[in-house]
Amino acid sequence: MPDPTVREMLVAKIDELVAMTSRDLDEIRAVTDQLEPNRSQSCRVVLTMARVMLDEVRLRAAARPIEESS
């Protein structure tokens, strides 16, 4: 099996960090769900936006480099 490239190692690290952050967001949501309903709903909106941004980071990092996509 060939050694991973630097890019592959970086993408793997990004995946690891995104997974860790996702777990943190789960924990934050569990705590904010205990707030009063309006405040809890407001926090859920922001947490959802954060998840979307994390997914976008993961997808963009894993995409082929621009010079290879042609």
C-alpha positions in Angstrom: 0.0 0.0 0.0 1.5 3.4 -1.0 2.2 6.0 1.6 -0.5 8.7 1.8 0.3 12.0 0.2 0.5 15.2 2.3 -2.8 16.3 0.8 -4.4 13.0 1.9 -3.0 13.5 5.4 -4.3 17.0 5.6 -7.8 16.0 4.4 -7.8 13.2 7.0 -6.9 15.8 9.7 -9.7 18.1 8.5 -12.2 15.2 8.7 -11.0 14.4 12.2 -11.4 18.0 13.3 -14.8 18.4 11.7 -15.9 15.2 13.5 -14.7 16.6 16.8 -16.4 19.9 16.2 -19.6 18.1 15.3 -19.5 16.2 18.6 -19.0 19.6 20.3 -22.0 21.0 18.5 -24.1 18.0 19.7 -23.1 18.8 23.3 -23.8 22.5 22.9 -27.2 21.6 21.5 -28.0 19.3 24.4 -27.3 22.1 26.8 -29.0 24.9 24.9 -32.1 22.7 24.5 -32.6 23.2 28.2 -32.9 27.0 27.9 -36.3 28.7 27.6 -38.0 27.8 24.2 -37.4 31.0 22.3 -33.7 31.1 23.3 -33.3 27.4 22.6 -34.8 27.8 19.1 -32.5 30.7 18.4 -29.5 28.6 19.4 -30.7 25.7 17.2 -30.8 27.9 14.2 -27.2 29.0 14.7 -26.1 25.4 15.4 -27.7 24.3 12.2 -25.8 27.0 10.3 -22.5 25.9 12.0 -23.2 22.3 10.8 -23.8 23.4 7.3 -20.5 25.4 7.4 -18.6 22.3 8.7 -20.0 20.1 6.0 -19.0 22.7 3.4 -15.4 22.8 4.8 -15.3 19.0 4.7 -16.6 18.8 1.1 -14.3 21.6 -0.2 -11.2 20.1 1.4 -12.0 16.6 -0.1 -12.7 18.0 -3.6 -10.0 17.4 -6.2 -7.6 20.3 -6.5 -8.6 22.9 -9.1 -5.7 22.1 -11.5 -6.8 18.4 -11.6 -10.5 19.0 -12.2 -10.1 19.8 -15.9 
